[in-house]
Amino acid sequence: MNPASRRPLVAGNWKMHGSRADAACLINELVARGVGTGSSEAVVCPPFVHLEEARRRLEGSRIGLGAQDACAEEQGGYTGEVSAAMLADAGCRYVIVGHSERRALYAESDDLVARKFLAAGRHALVPILCVGESLAERERDATRTVILRQLDAVLGAAGVPAFGRAVVAYEPVWAIGTGLTASPAQAQEVHALIRGRIAENDATIAASLRVLYGGSVKAANAAELFAMPDVDGGLIGGASLKADEFAAICAAADR
Ligand code: 13P
């Protein structure tokens, strides 16, 4: 279990799923189940077009709102993009940056991810910075190198103080949507690596940094992952679309 100084966080990344009615229904069910009322923090990250519906439904609840991505630029000719300012204005507190699907499918570089992280900070959004290695990278023993490269790109651009109001999510690409979960020991090893890198720069910030695990987390395996000392909650994909599963995962993060 992580120390009391780090309040566990469970964030649901809905990815590109569901209608507005589905979003409304899911949020109503989460609220009815008391999600967010425990000692851990709960956040949902719906698609952009459902943010307003989600914000209205979440009013008066203890569940926070986040977005799945943000543009690195402030405004202008960036057709199809959504700025961090717009997300803050829409009621978001969190924004995911550098998800592996964005890196792999939309060729987002470490540099672009760093600029998105900075954009989030300029608008008082808490970035959830995703890092993670592919299966090929793990098999050729490059996990450490890849994680540190992705982390260092943001550390170099934003500086360690920015991590005082950020969250990092370790999401091994081979565990996302595959049903293959990193073992608690595998997750712990990388989480300790991440915290260690931040500690080399600032031990106090490292001690309070929340590092989430993501990749096929479900109600059945959440507790053993969250029991690891450097695992401070989860970034949940598929299981966040089911109210009962997500509620159970949030409960597993409560102390
Ligand atoms: P799954 O939980 O569906 O594996 O997705 C994890 C993820 O990518 C969350 O951002």
Boltz pocket constraint, residues with backbone or C-beta under 6 A from the ligand:
constraints:
  - pocket:
      binder: B
      contacts: [[A, 13], [A, 99], [A, 171], [A, 175], [A, 176], [A, 177], [A, 178], [A, 179], [A, 214], [A, 215], [A, 216], [A, 217], [A, 235], [A, 236], [A, 237], [A, 238], [A, 239]]
      max_distance: 6.0
